[in-house]
Amino acid sequence: MQFDTYTYTIGAHFLPALINGDETGLSLEEQNALALFDANLPGAGHWSCGDADEFDFARCDVTDMMSAVVVCQYLVPIAA
């Protein structure tokens, strides 16, 4: 199986929500930003993220704000 790969820098605090759907620690504003980000992803796919304990300080693609981020790849299957 082949995948289209998209790379994003994601705030480390968003990872539980992206990967497991657990938005417990997010504010309503963060939940809304994540929902908008998710709605604009290129189709149904799977997340592959680096180690959340090894992060950089950079601009988060979800909020467009500086944050402790992890580089993640979003893998979308290519139809055969």
mmJSON file of the N, C-alpha and C atoms, coordinates in Angstrom:
{"data_MODEL":{"atom_site":{
"group_PDB":["ATOM","ATOM","ATOM","ATOM","ATOM","ATOM","ATOM","ATOM","ATOM","ATOM","ATOM","ATOM","ATOM","ATOM","ATOM","ATOM","ATOM","ATOM","ATOM","ATOM","ATOM","ATOM","ATOM","ATOM","ATOM","ATOM","ATOM","ATOM","ATOM","ATOM","ATOM","ATOM","ATOM","ATOM","ATOM","ATOM","ATOM","ATOM","ATOM","ATOM","ATOM","ATOM","ATOM","ATOM","ATOM","ATOM","ATOM","ATOM","ATOM","ATOM","ATOM","ATOM","ATOM","ATOM","ATOM","ATOM","ATOM","ATOM","ATOM","ATOM","ATOM","ATOM","ATOM","ATOM","ATOM","ATOM","ATOM","ATOM","ATOM","ATOM","ATOM","ATOM","ATOM","ATOM","ATOM","ATOM","ATOM","ATOM","ATOM","ATOM","ATOM","ATOM","ATOM","ATOM","ATOM","ATOM","ATOM","ATOM","ATOM","ATOM","ATOM","ATOM","ATOM","ATOM","ATOM","ATOM","ATOM","ATOM","ATOM","ATOM","ATOM","ATOM","ATOM","ATOM","ATOM","ATOM","ATOM","ATOM","ATOM","ATOM","ATOM","ATOM","ATOM","ATOM","ATOM","ATOM","ATOM","ATOM","ATOM","ATOM","ATOM","ATOM","ATOM","ATOM","ATOM","ATOM","ATOM","ATOM","ATOM","ATOM","ATOM","ATOM","ATOM","ATOM","ATOM","ATOM","ATOM","ATOM","ATOM","ATOM","ATOM","ATOM","ATOM","ATOM","ATOM","ATOM","ATOM","ATOM","ATOM","ATOM","ATOM","ATOM","ATOM","ATOM","ATOM","ATOM","ATOM","ATOM","ATOM","ATOM","ATOM","ATOM","ATOM","ATOM","ATOM","ATOM","ATOM","ATOM","ATOM","ATOM","ATOM","ATOM","ATOM","ATOM","ATOM","ATOM","ATOM","ATOM","ATOM","ATOM","ATOM","ATOM","ATOM","ATOM","ATOM","ATOM","ATOM","ATOM","ATOM","ATOM","ATOM","ATOM","ATOM","ATOM","ATOM","ATOM","ATOM","ATOM","ATOM","ATOM","ATOM","ATOM","ATOM","ATOM","ATOM","ATOM","ATOM","ATOM","ATOM","ATOM","ATOM","ATOM","ATOM","ATOM","ATOM","ATOM","ATOM","ATOM","ATOM","ATOM","ATOM","ATOM","ATOM","ATOM","ATOM","ATOM","ATOM","ATOM","ATOM","ATOM","ATOM","ATOM","ATOM","ATOM","ATOM","ATOM","ATOM","ATOM","ATOM","ATOM"],
"id":[1,2,3,4,5,6,7,8,9,10,11,12,13,14,15,16,17,18,19,20,21,22,23,24,25,26,27,28,29,30,31,32,33,34,35,36,37,38,39,40,41,42,43,44,45,46,47,48,49,50,51,52,53,54,55,56,57,58,59,60,61,62,63,64,65,66,67,68,69,70,71,72,73,74,75,76,77,78,79,80,81,82,83,84,85,86,87,88,89,90,91,92,93,94,95,96,97,98,99,100,101,102,103,104,105,106,107,108,109,110,111,112,113,114,115,116,117,118,119,120,121,122,123,124,125,126,127,128,129,130,131,132,133,134,135,136,137,138,139,140,141,142,143,144,145,146,147,148,149,150,151,152,153,154,155,156,157,158,159,160,161,162,163,164,165,166,167,168,169,170,171,172,173,174,175,176,177,178,179,180,181,182,183,184,185,186,187,188,189,190,191,192,193,194,195,196,197,198,199,200,201,202,203,204,205,206,207,208,209,210,211,212,213,214,215,216,217,218,219,220,221,222,223,224,225,226,227,228,229,230,231,232,233,234,235,236,237,238,239,240],
"type_symbol":["N","C","C","N","C","C","N","C","C","N","C","C","N","C","C","N","C","C","N","C","C","N","C","C","N","C","C","N","C","C","N","C","C","N","C","C","N","C","C","N","C","C","N","C","C","N","C","C","N","C","C","N","C","C","N","C","C","N","C","C","N","C","C","N","C","C","N","C","C","N","C","C","N","C","C","N","C","C","N","C","C","N","C","C","N","C","C","N","C","C","N","C","C","N","C","C","N","C","C","N","C","C","N","C","C","N","C","C","N","C","C","N","C","C","N","C","C","N","C","C","N","C","C","N","C","C","N","C","C","N","C","C","N","C","C","N","C","C","N","C","C","N","C","C","N","C","C","N","C","C","N","C","C","N","C","C","N","C","C","N","C","C","N","C","C","N","C","C","N","C","C","N","C","C","N","C","C","N","C","C","N","C","C","N","C","C","N","C","C","N","C","C","N","C","C","N","C","C","N","C","C","N","C","C","N","C","C","N","C","C","N","C","C","N","C","C","N","C","C","N","C","C","N","C","C","N","C","C","N","C","C","N","C","C","N","C","C","N","C","C"],
"label_atom_id":["N","CA","C","N","CA","C","N","CA","C","N","CA","C","N","CA","C","N","CA","C","N","CA","C","N","CA","C","N","CA","C","N","CA","C","N","CA","C","N","CA","C","N","CA","C","N","CA","C","N","CA","C","N","CA","C","N","CA","C","N","CA","C","N","CA","C","N","CA","C","N","CA","C","N","CA","C","N","CA","C","N","CA","C","N","CA","C","N","CA","C","N","CA","C","N","CA","C","N","CA","C","N","CA","C","N","CA","C","N","CA","C","N","CA","C","N","CA","C","N","CA","C","N","CA","C","N","CA","C","N","CA","C","N","CA","C","N","CA","C","N","CA","C","N","CA","C","N","CA","C","N","CA","C","N","CA","C","N","CA","C","N","CA","C","N","CA","C","N","CA","C","N","CA","C","N","CA","C","N","CA","C","N","CA","C","N","CA","C","N","CA","C","N","CA","C","N","CA","C","N","CA","C","N","CA","C","N","CA","C","N","CA","C","N","CA","C","N","CA","C","N","CA","C","N","CA","C","N","CA","C","N","CA","C","N","CA","C","N","CA","C","N","CA","C","N","CA","C","N","CA","C","N","CA","C","N","CA","C","N","CA","C","N","CA","C","N","CA","C","N","CA","C","N","CA","C","N","CA","C"],
"label_alt_id":[null,null,null,null,null,null,null,null,null,null,null,null,null,null,null,null,null,null,null,null,null,null,null,null,null,null,null,null,null,null,null,null,null,null,null,null,null,null,null,null,null,null,null,null,null,null,null,null,null,null,null,null,null,null,null,null,null,null,null,null,null,null,null,null,null,null,null,null,null,null,null,null,null,null,null,null,null,null,null,null,null,null,null,null,null,null,null,null,null,null,null,null,null,null,null,null,null,null,null,null,null,null,null,null,null,null,null,null,null,null,null,null,null,null,null,null,null,null,null,null,null,null,null,null,null,null,null,null,null,null,null,null,null,null,null,null,null,null,null,null,null,null,null,null,null,null,null,null,null,null,null,null,null,null,null,null,null,null,null,null,null,null,null,null,null,null,null,null,null,null,null,null,null,null,null,null,null,null,null,null,null,null,null,null,null,null,null,null,null,null,null,null,null,null,null,null,null,null,null,null,null,null,null,null,null,null,null,null,null,null,null,null,null,null,null,null,null,null,null,null,null,null,null,null,null,null,null,null,null,null,null,null,null,null,null,null,null,null,null,null],
"label_comp_id":["MET","MET","MET","GLN","GLN","GLN","PHE","PHE","PHE","ASP","ASP","ASP","THR","THR","THR","TYR","TYR","TYR","THR","THR","THR","TYR","TYR","TYR","THR","THR","THR","ILE","ILE","ILE","GLY","GLY","GLY","ALA","ALA","ALA","HIS","HIS","HIS","PHE","PHE","PHE","LEU","LEU","LEU","PRO","PRO","PRO","ALA","ALA","ALA","LEU","LEU","LEU","ILE","ILE","ILE","ASN","ASN","ASN","GLY","GLY","GLY","ASP","ASP","ASP","GLU","GLU","GLU","THR","THR","THR","GLY","GLY","GLY","LEU","LEU","LEU","SER","SER","SER","LEU","LEU","LEU","GLU","GLU","GLU","GLU","GLU","GLU","GLN","GLN","GLN","ASN","ASN","ASN","ALA","ALA","ALA","LEU","LEU","LEU","ALA","ALA","ALA","LEU","LEU","LEU","PHE","PHE","PHE","ASP","ASP","ASP","ALA","ALA","ALA","ASN","ASN","ASN","LEU","LEU","LEU","PRO","PRO","PRO","GLY","GLY","GLY","ALA","ALA","ALA","GLY","GLY","GLY","HIS","HIS","HIS","TRP","TRP","TRP","SER","SER","SER","CYS","CYS","CYS","GLY","GLY","GLY","ASP","ASP","ASP","ALA","ALA","ALA","ASP","ASP","ASP","GLU","GLU","GLU","PHE","PHE","PHE","ASP","ASP","ASP","PHE","PHE","PHE","ALA","ALA","ALA","ARG","ARG","ARG","CYS","CYS","CYS","ASP","ASP","ASP","VAL","VAL","VAL","THR","THR","THR","ASP","ASP","ASP","MET","MET","MET","MET","MET","MET","SER","SER","SER","ALA","ALA","ALA","VAL","VAL","VAL","VAL","VAL","VAL","VAL","VAL","VAL","CYS","CYS","CYS","GLN","GLN","GLN","TYR","TYR","TYR","LEU","LEU","LEU","VAL","VAL","VAL","PRO","PRO","PRO","ILE","ILE","ILE","ALA","ALA","ALA","ALA","ALA","ALA"],
"label_asym_id":["A","A","A","A","A","A","A","A","A","A","A","A","A","A","A","A","A","A","A","A","A","A","A","A","A","A","A","A","A","A","A","A","A","A","A","A","A","A","A","A","A","A","A","A","A","A","A","A","A","A","A","A","A","A","A","A","A","A","A","A","A","A","A","A","A","A","A","A","A","A","A","A","A","A","A","A","A","A","A","A","A","A","A","A","A","A","A","A","A","A","A","A","A","A","A","A","A","A","A","A","A","A","A","A","A","A","A","A","A","A","A","A","A","A","A","A","A","A","A","A","A","A","A","A","A","A","A","A","A","A","A","A","A","A","A","A","A","A","A","A","A","A","A","A","A","A","A","A","A","A","A","A","A","A","A","A","A","A","A","A","A","A","A","A","A","A","A","A","A","A","A","A","A","A","A","A","A","A","A","A","A","A","A","A","A","A","A","A","A","A","A","A","A","A","A","A","A","A","A","A","A","A","A","A","A","A","A","A","A","A","A","A","A","A","A","A","A","A","A","A","A","A","A","A","A","A","A","A","A","A","A","A","A","A","A","A","A","A","A","A"],
"label_entity_id":["1","1","1","1","1","1","1","1","1","1","1","1","1","1","1","1","1","1","1","1","1","1","1","1","1","1","1","1","1","1","1","1","1","1","1","1","1","1","1","1","1","1","1","1","1","1","1","1","1","1","1","1","1","1","1","1","1","1","1","1","1","1","1","1","1","1","1","1","1","1","1","1","1","1","1","1","1","1","1","1","1","1","1","1","1","1","1","1","1","1","1","1","1","1","1","1","1","1","1","1","1","1","1","1","1","1","1","1","1","1","1","1","1","1","1","1","1","1","1","1","1","1","1","1","1","1","1","1","1","1","1","1","1","1","1","1","1","1","1","1","1","1","1","1","1","1","1","1","1","1","1","1","1","1","1","1","1","1","1","1","1","1","1","1","1","1","1","1","1","1","1","1","1","1","1","1","1","1","1","1","1","1","1","1","1","1","1","1","1","1","1","1","1","1","1","1","1","1","1","1","1","1","1","1","1","1","1","1","1","1","1","1","1","1","1","1","1","1","1","1","1","1","1","1","1","1","1","1","1","1","1","1","1","1","1","1","1","1","1","1"],
"label_seq_id":[1,1,1,2,2,2,3,3,3,4,4,4,5,5,5,6,6,6,7,7,7,8,8,8,9,9,9,10,10,10,11,11,11,12,12,12,13,13,13,14,14,14,15,15,15,16,16,16,17,17,17,18,18,18,19,19,19,20,20,20,21,21,21,22,22,22,23,23,23,24,24,24,25,25,25,26,26,26,27,27,27,28,28,28,29,29,29,30,30,30,31,31,31,32,32,32,33,33,33,34,34,34,35,35,35,36,36,36,37,37,37,38,38,38,39,39,39,40,40,40,41,41,41,42,42,42,43,43,43,44,44,44,45,45,45,46,46,46,47,47,47,48,48,48,49,49,49,50,50,50,51,51,51,52,52,52,53,53,53,54,54,54,55,55,55,56,56,56,57,57,57,58,58,58,59,59,59,60,60,60,61,61,61,62,62,62,63,63,63,64,64,64,65,65,65,66,66,66,67,67,67,68,68,68,69,69,69,70,70,70,71,71,71,72,72,72,73,73,73,74,74,74,75,75,75,76,76,76,77,77,77,78,78,78,79,79,79,80,80,80],
"pdbx_PDB_ins_code":[null,null,null,null,null,null,null,null,null,null,null,null,null,null,null,null,null,null,null,null,null,null,null,null,null,null,null,null,null,null,null,null,null,null,null,null,null,null,null,null,null,null,null,null,null,null,null,null,null,null,null,null,null,null,null,null,null,null,null,null,null,null,null,null,null,null,null,null,null,null,null,null,null,null,null,null,null,null,null,null,null,null,null,null,null,null,null,null,null,null,null,null,null,null,null,null,null,null,null,null,null,null,null,null,null,null,null,null,null,null,null,null,null,null,null,null,null,null,null,null,null,null,null,null,null,null,null,null,null,null,null,null,null,null,null,null,null,null,null,null,null,null,null,null,null,null,null,null,null,null,null,null,null,null,null,null,null,null,null,null,null,null,null,null,null,null,null,null,null,null,null,null,null,null,null,null,null,null,null,null,null,null,null,null,null,null,null,null,null,null,null,null,null,null,null,null,null,null,null,null,null,null,null,null,null,null,null,null,null,null,null,null,null,null,null,null,null,null,null,null,null,null,null,null,null,null,null,null,null,null,null,null,null,null,null,null,null,null,null,null],
"Cartn_x":[0.834,0.0,0.883,0.51,1.27,0.453,1.183,0.544,1.041,0.153,0.569,0.928,2.052,2.527,2.528,1.934,1.862,2.524,3.411,4.149,3.627,3.379,2.874,3.683,3.783,4.31,3.096,2.931,1.734,2.124,1.416,1.636,1.526,2.508,2.548,1.274,0.649,-0.558,-1.773,-1.674,-2.755,-2.681,-1.567,-1.383,-2.421,-2.78,-3.822,-5.143,-5.487,-6.732,-6.634,-5.503,-5.339,-5.284,-4.543,-4.286,-5.386,-5.879,-6.835,-8.21,-8.395,-9.677,-9.933,-8.892,-9.037,-8.758,-9.82,-9.694,-9.764,-9.612,-9.792,-9.027,-7.779,-6.964,-7.012,-7.842,-7.888,-8.981,-8.682,-9.704,-10.694,-11.816,-12.811,-12.221,-11.416,-10.762,-9.826,-9.064,-8.159,-8.946,-10.063,-10.901,-11.439,-11.862,-12.368,-11.272,-10.065,-8.937,-8.591,-8.612,-8.301,-9.366,-10.633,-11.713,-11.567,-11.205,-10.995,-9.796,-8.71,-7.526,-7.875,-8.59,-8.98,-9.877,-10.776,-11.691,-10.956,-9.764,-9.001,-7.9,-7.857,-6.883,-7.268,-6.285,-6.544,-7.096,-8.251,-8.872,-8.6,-9.187,-9.016,-7.607,-6.965,-5.592,-5.201,-3.899,-3.321,-2.169,-2.061,-0.976,0.239,1.407,2.672,3.458,3.684,4.315,5.611,6.495,7.742,7.483,8.514,8.437,8.013,6.907,6.394,7.347,8.284,9.268,10.425,10.493,11.549,10.883,10.667,9.95,10.827,10.399,11.04,10.083,10.583,9.734,9.598,8.393,8.16,6.673,6.299,4.907,4.076,2.966,2.046,1.116,0.962,0.09,-1.398,-1.742,-3.148,-3.585,-2.764,-3.153,-2.407,-1.343,-0.463,0.205,0.394,1.074,2.324,3.28,4.49,4.144,4.758,4.435,5.535,5.491,6.334,5.682,6.361,5.761,6.503,5.768,6.312,6.043,7.015,6.82,6.035,4.905,4.034,3.802,3.587,3.224,1.813,1.051,-0.307,-0.266,-0.594,-0.488,-1.875,-2.069,-3.359,-3.14,-3.875,-3.712,-4.028,-3.214,-3.447,-4.282,-5.403,-6.266,-5.533,-5.675,-4.978,-5.703],
"Cartn_y":[-1.169,0.0,1.238,2.223,3.463,4.596,5.615,6.724,8.057,9.044,10.433,10.864,11.574,11.972,13.49,13.981,15.407,15.637,16.62,16.883,18.154,18.065,19.189,19.318,20.528,20.745,20.995,20.129,20.121,20.355,21.246,21.466,20.142,19.851,18.561,18.318,19.367,19.191,18.779,18.866,18.425,16.932,16.289,14.894,13.929,13.999,13.072,13.229,14.461,14.694,14.184,14.423,13.972,12.455,11.838,10.408,9.561,9.998,9.185,9.823,11.041,11.721,12.249,12.36,12.813,14.315,15.116,16.576,17.106,16.244,16.593,17.848,17.975,19.094,20.333,20.338,21.472,22.464,23.744,24.768,24.705,25.366,25.407,26.038,27.072,27.723,26.745,25.96,24.966,23.857,23.431,22.408,22.908,24.164,24.74,24.841,25.256,25.34,23.957,22.958,21.591,21.052,21.354,20.906,21.522,22.797,23.454,22.847,22.608,21.978,20.595,19.809,18.449,18.454,19.418,19.509,19.802,20.376,20.729,19.726,18.599,17.559,16.917,16.43,15.885,14.46,14.234,12.911,12.102,10.908,10.004,9.439,9.492,9.005,8.586,8.481,7.993,8.912,9.203,10.038,9.205,9.725,9.176,10.347,10.324,11.468,11.062,12.039,11.823,11.707,11.527,11.382,12.709,12.71,13.935,14.465,13.649,14.115,14.833,14.739,15.401,16.404,17.61,18.605,19.817,20.618,21.885,23.003,24.206,25.37,26.045,25.992,26.531,26.857,27.278,27.629,26.366,26.274,25.139,25.331,24.303,24.385,24.395,24.013,24.024,25.444,26.135,27.449,28.61,28.333,29.345,30.187,29.583,30.25,29.456,30.131,29.463,28.514,27.333,26.309,25.259,24.391,23.19,22.242,21.968,21.193,19.89,18.972,17.698,17.624,17.154,16.979,15.69,15.819,14.678,14.535,13.316,13.049,12.492,12.961,12.47,11.64,10.371,9.425,9.115,9.398,9.151,8.077,6.954,5.875,6.367,5.917,6.223,5.102,5.467,4.462,3.774,2.468,1.683,1.755],
"Cartn_z":[0.0,0.0,0.0,-0.798,-0.881,-0.265,0.206,0.893,0.351,0.315,0.19,1.594,1.75,3.063,3.18,4.25,4.539,5.891,5.981,7.207,7.875,9.185,9.963,11.243,11.763,13.101,14.0,14.976,15.813,17.265,17.932,19.355,20.103,20.94,21.64,22.445,22.951,23.76,22.928,21.582,20.705,20.367,20.639,20.218,20.785,22.073,22.555,21.796,21.442,20.718,19.282,18.622,17.233,17.125,18.003,17.88,18.53,19.702,20.451,20.611,20.093,20.233,21.636,22.463,23.849,23.937,23.977,24.038,25.464,26.459,27.862,28.28,27.914,28.383,27.512,26.482,25.565,25.941,25.761,25.963,24.8,24.934,23.865,22.608,22.779,21.638,20.927,21.698,21.114,20.423,21.011,20.391,19.048,18.999,17.745,16.696,17.103,16.174,15.632,16.495,16.076,15.123,15.398,14.514,13.125,13.049,11.759,11.034,11.763,11.184,10.635,11.442,11.056,9.816,9.738,8.595,7.293,7.383,6.191,5.84,6.55,6.209,4.879,4.14,2.801,2.793,3.372,3.34,4.587,4.617,5.763,5.759,6.909,6.974,8.377,8.581,9.835,10.224,11.533,12.04,12.421,12.111,12.567,13.148,14.463,15.127,15.797,15.886,16.596,18.093,18.849,20.295,20.921,21.655,22.279,23.348,23.824,24.797,24.113,22.789,22.019,21.076,21.585,20.803,20.539,19.579,19.251,19.63,19.666,19.878,18.523,17.962,16.62,16.461,15.279,15.001,14.783,15.509,15.425,14.232,13.417,12.25,12.617,13.824,14.248,14.616,15.405,15.925,15.282,14.546,13.966,15.055,16.228,17.335,17.698,18.333,18.779,19.918,19.888,20.877,20.884,21.888,21.884,20.883,19.775,18.691,18.433,17.845,17.395,15.891,15.136,13.697,13.481,12.79,12.53,11.037,10.625,9.239,9.204,8.244,8.032,6.756,6.865,5.755,5.221,3.942,3.29,2.24,2.332,1.342,-0.076,-1.02,-2.432,-3.011,-3.63,-4.24,-5.386,-5.454,-6.487,-7.812],
"occupancy":[1.0,1.0,1.0,1.0,1.0,1.0,1.0,1.0,1.0,1.0,1.0,1.0,1.0,1.0,1.0,1.0,1.0,1.0,1.0,1.0,1.0,1.0,1.0,1.0,1.0,1.0,1.0,1.0,1.0,1.0,1.0,1.0,1.0,1.0,1.0,1.0,1.0,1.0,1.0,1.0,1.0,1.0,1.0,1.0,1.0,1.0,1.0,1.0,1.0,1.0,1.0,1.0,1.0,1.0,1.0,1.0,1.0,1.0,1.0,1.0,1.0,1.0,1.0,1.0,1.0,1.0,1.0,1.0,1.0,1.0,1.0,1.0,1.0,1.0,1.0,1.0,1.0,1.0,1.0,1.0,1.0,1.0,1.0,1.0,1.0,1.0,1.0,1.0,1.0,1.0,1.0,1.0,1.0,1.0,1.0,1.0,1.0,1.0,1.0,1.0,1.0,1.0,1.0,1.0,1.0,1.0,1.0,1.0,1.0,1.0,1.0,1.0,1.0,1.0,1.0,1.0,1.0,1.0,1.0,1.0,1.0,1.0,1.0,1.0,1.0,1.0,1.0,1.0,1.0,1.0,1.0,1.0,1.0,1.0,1.0,1.0,1.0,1.0,1.0,1.0,1.0,1.0,1.0,1.0,1.0,1.0,1.0,1.0,1.0,1.0,1.0,1.0,1.0,1.0,1.0,1.0,1.0,1.0,1.0,1.0,1.0,1.0,1.0,1.0,1.0,1.0,1.0,1.0,1.0,1.0,1.0,1.0,1.0,1.0,1.0,1.0,1.0,1.0,1.0,1.0,1.0,1.0,1.0,1.0,1.0,1.0,1.0,1.0,1.0,1.0,1.0,1.0,1.0,1.0,1.0,1.0,1.0,1.0,1.0,1.0,1.0,1.0,1.0,1.0,1.0,1.0,1.0,1.0,1.0,1.0,1.0,1.0,1.0,1.0,1.0,1.0,1.0,1.0,1.0,1.0,1.0,1.0,1.0,1.0,1.0,1.0,1.0,1.0,1.0,1.0,1.0,1.0,1.0,1.0,1.0,1.0,1.0,1.0,1.0,1.0],
"B_iso_or_equiv":[0.0,0.0,0.0,0.0,0.0,0.0,0.0,0.0,0.0,0.0,0.0,0.0,0.0,0.0,0.0,0.0,0.0,0.0,0.0,0.0,0.0,0.0,0.0,0.0,0.0,0.0,0.0,0.0,0.0,0.0,0.0,0.0,0.0,0.0,0.0,0.0,0.0,0.0,0.0,0.0,0.0,0.0,0.0,0.0,0.0,0.0,0.0,0.0,0.0,0.0,0.0,0.0,0.0,0.0,0.0,0.0,0.0,0.0,0.0,0.0,0.0,0.0,0.0,0.0,0.0,0.0,0.0,0.0,0.0,0.0,0.0,0.0,0.0,0.0,0.0,0.0,0.0,0.0,0.0,0.0,0.0,0.0,0.0,0.0,0.0,0.0,0.0,0.0,0.0,0.0,0.0,0.0,0.0,0.0,0.0,0.0,0.0,0.0,0.0,0.0,0.0,0.0,0.0,0.0,0.0,0.0,0.0,0.0,0.0,0.0,0.0,0.0,0.0,0.0,0.0,0.0,0.0,0.0,0.0,0.0,0.0,0.0,0.0,0.0,0.0,0.0,0.0,0.0,0.0,0.0,0.0,0.0,0.0,0.0,0.0,0.0,0.0,0.0,0.0,0.0,0.0,0.0,0.0,0.0,0.0,0.0,0.0,0.0,0.0,0.0,0.0,0.0,0.0,0.0,0.0,0.0,0.0,0.0,0.0,0.0,0.0,0.0,0.0,0.0,0.0,0.0,0.0,0.0,0.0,0.0,0.0,0.0,0.0,0.0,0.0,0.0,0.0,0.0,0.0,0.0,0.0,0.0,0.0,0.0,0.0,0.0,0.0,0.0,0.0,0.0,0.0,0.0,0.0,0.0,0.0,0.0,0.0,0.0,0.0,0.0,0.0,0.0,0.0,0.0,0.0,0.0,0.0,0.0,0.0,0.0,0.0,0.0,0.0,0.0,0.0,0.0,0.0,0.0,0.0,0.0,0.0,0.0,0.0,0.0,0.0,0.0,0.0,0.0,0.0,0.0,0.0,0.0,0.0,0.0,0.0,0.0,0.0,0.0,0.0,0.0],
"pdbx_formal_charge":[null,null,null,null,null,null,null,null,null,null,null,null,null,null,null,null,null,null,null,null,null,null,null,null,null,null,null,null,null,null,null,null,null,null,null,null,null,null,null,null,null,null,null,null,null,null,null,null,null,null,null,null,null,null,null,null,null,null,null,null,null,null,null,null,null,null,null,null,null,null,null,null,null,null,null,null,null,null,null,null,null,null,null,null,null,null,null,null,null,null,null,null,null,null,null,null,null,null,null,null,null,null,null,null,null,null,null,null,null,null,null,null,null,null,null,null,null,null,null,null,null,null,null,null,null,null,null,null,null,null,null,null,null,null,null,null,null,null,null,null,null,null,null,null,null,null,null,null,null,null,null,null,null,null,null,null,null,null,null,null,null,null,null,null,null,null,null,null,null,null,null,null,null,null,null,null,null,null,null,null,null,null,null,null,null,null,null,null,null,null,null,null,null,null,null,null,null,null,null,null,null,null,null,null,null,null,null,null,null,null,null,null,null,null,null,null,null,null,null,null,null,null,null,null,null,null,null,null,null,null,null,null,null,null,null,null,null,null,null,null],
"auth_seq_id":[1,1,1,2,2,2,3,3,3,4,4,4,5,5,5,6,6,6,7,7,7,8,8,8,9,9,9,10,10,10,11,11,11,12,12,12,13,13,13,14,14,14,15,15,15,16,16,16,17,17,17,18,18,18,19,19,19,20,20,20,21,21,21,22,22,22,23,23,23,24,24,24,25,25,25,26,26,26,27,27,27,28,28,28,29,29,29,30,30,30,31,31,31,32,32,32,33,33,33,34,34,34,35,35,35,36,36,36,37,37,37,38,38,38,39,39,39,40,40,40,41,41,41,42,42,42,43,43,43,44,44,44,45,45,45,46,46,46,47,47,47,48,48,48,49,49,49,50,50,50,51,51,51,52,52,52,53,53,53,54,54,54,55,55,55,56,56,56,57,57,57,58,58,58,59,59,59,60,60,60,61,61,61,62,62,62,63,63,63,64,64,64,65,65,65,66,66,66,67,67,67,68,68,68,69,69,69,70,70,70,71,71,71,72,72,72,73,73,73,74,74,74,75,75,75,76,76,76,77,77,77,78,78,78,79,79,79,80,80,80],
"auth_comp_id":["MET","MET","MET","GLN","GLN","GLN","PHE","PHE","PHE","ASP","ASP","ASP","THR","THR","THR","TYR","TYR","TYR","THR","THR","THR","TYR","TYR","TYR","THR","THR","THR","ILE","ILE","ILE","GLY","GLY","GLY","ALA","ALA","ALA","HIS","HIS","HIS","PHE","PHE","PHE","LEU","LEU","LEU","PRO","PRO","PRO","ALA","ALA","ALA","LEU","LEU","LEU","ILE","ILE","ILE","ASN","ASN","ASN","GLY","GLY","GLY","ASP","ASP","ASP","GLU","GLU","GLU","THR","THR","THR","GLY","GLY","GLY","LEU","LEU","LEU","SER","SER","SER","LEU","LEU","LEU","GLU","GLU","GLU","GLU","GLU","GLU","GLN","GLN","GLN","ASN","ASN","ASN","ALA","ALA","ALA","LEU","LEU","LEU","ALA","ALA","ALA","LEU","LEU","LEU","PHE","PHE","PHE","ASP","ASP","ASP","ALA","ALA","ALA","ASN","ASN","ASN","LEU","LEU","LEU","PRO","PRO","PRO","GLY","GLY","GLY","ALA","ALA","ALA","GLY","GLY","GLY","HIS","HIS","HIS","TRP","TRP","TRP","SER","SER","SER","CYS","CYS","CYS","GLY","GLY","GLY","ASP","ASP","ASP","ALA","ALA","ALA","ASP","ASP","ASP","GLU","GLU","GLU","PHE","PHE","PHE","ASP","ASP","ASP","PHE","PHE","PHE","ALA","ALA","ALA","ARG","ARG","ARG","CYS","CYS","CYS","ASP","ASP","ASP","VAL","VAL","VAL","THR","THR","THR","ASP","ASP","ASP","MET","MET","MET","MET","MET","MET","SER","SER","SER","ALA","ALA","ALA","VAL","VAL","VAL","VAL","VAL","VAL","VAL","VAL","VAL","CYS","CYS","CYS","GLN","GLN","GLN","TYR","TYR","TYR","LEU","LEU","LEU","VAL","VAL","VAL","PRO","PRO","PRO","ILE","ILE","ILE","ALA","ALA","ALA","ALA","ALA","ALA"],
"auth_asym_id":["A","A","A","A","A","A","A","A","A","A","A","A","A","A","A","A","A","A","A","A","A","A","A","A","A","A","A","A","A","A","A","A","A","A","A","A","A","A","A","A","A","A","A","A","A","A","A","A","A","A","A","A","A","A","A","A","A","A","A","A","A","A","A","A","A","A","A","A","A","A","A","A","A","A","A","A","A","A","A","A","A","A","A","A","A","A","A","A","A","A","A","A","A","A","A","A","A","A","A","A","A","A","A","A","A","A","A","A","A","A","A","A","A","A","A","A","A","A","A","A","A","A","A","A","A","A","A","A","A","A","A","A","A","A","A","A","A","A","A","A","A","A","A","A","A","A","A","A","A","A","A","A","A","A","A","A","A","A","A","A","A","A","A","A","A","A","A","A","A","A","A","A","A","A","A","A","A","A","A","A","A","A","A","A","A","A","A","A","A","A","A","A","A","A","A","A","A","A","A","A","A","A","A","A","A","A","A","A","A","A","A","A","A","A","A","A","A","A","A","A","A","A","A","A","A","A","A","A","A","A","A","A","A","A","A","A","A","A","A","A"],
"auth_atom_id":["N","CA","C","N","CA","C","N","CA","C","N","CA","C","N","CA","C","N","CA","C","N","CA","C","N","CA","C","N","CA","C","N","CA","C","N","CA","C","N","CA","C","N","CA","C","N","CA","C","N","CA","C","N","CA","C","N","CA","C","N","CA","C","N","CA","C","N","CA","C","N","CA","C","N","CA","C","N","CA","C","N","CA","C","N","CA","C","N","CA","C","N","CA","C","N","CA","C","N","CA","C","N","CA","C","N","CA","C","N","CA","C","N","CA","C","N","CA","C","N","CA","C","N","CA","C","N","CA","C","N","CA","C","N","CA","C","N","CA","C","N","CA","C","N","CA","C","N","CA","C","N","CA","C","N","CA","C","N","CA","C","N","CA","C","N","CA","C","N","CA","C","N","CA","C","N","CA","C","N","CA","C","N","CA","C","N","CA","C","N","CA","C","N","CA","C","N","CA","C","N","CA","C","N","CA","C","N","CA","C","N","CA","C","N","CA","C","N","CA","C","N","CA","C","N","CA","C","N","CA","C","N","CA","C","N","CA","C","N","CA","C","N","CA","C","N","CA","C","N","CA","C","N","CA","C","N","CA","C","N","CA","C","N","CA","C","N","CA","C","N","CA","C","N","CA","C","N","CA","C"],
"pdbx_PDB_model_num":[1,1,1,1,1,1,1,1,1,1,1,1,1,1,1,1,1,1,1,1,1,1,1,1,1,1,1,1,1,1,1,1,1,1,1,1,1,1,1,1,1,1,1,1,1,1,1,1,1,1,1,1,1,1,1,1,1,1,1,1,1,1,1,1,1,1,1,1,1,1,1,1,1,1,1,1,1,1,1,1,1,1,1,1,1,1,1,1,1,1,1,1,1,1,1,1,1,1,1,1,1,1,1,1,1,1,1,1,1,1,1,1,1,1,1,1,1,1,1,1,1,1,1,1,1,1,1,1,1,1,1,1,1,1,1,1,1,1,1,1,1,1,1,1,1,1,1,1,1,1,1,1,1,1,1,1,1,1,1,1,1,1,1,1,1,1,1,1,1,1,1,1,1,1,1,1,1,1,1,1,1,1,1,1,1,1,1,1,1,1,1,1,1,1,1,1,1,1,1,1,1,1,1,1,1,1,1,1,1,1,1,1,1,1,1,1,1,1,1,1,1,1,1,1,1,1,1,1,1,1,1,1,1,1,1,1,1,1,1,1]
}}}
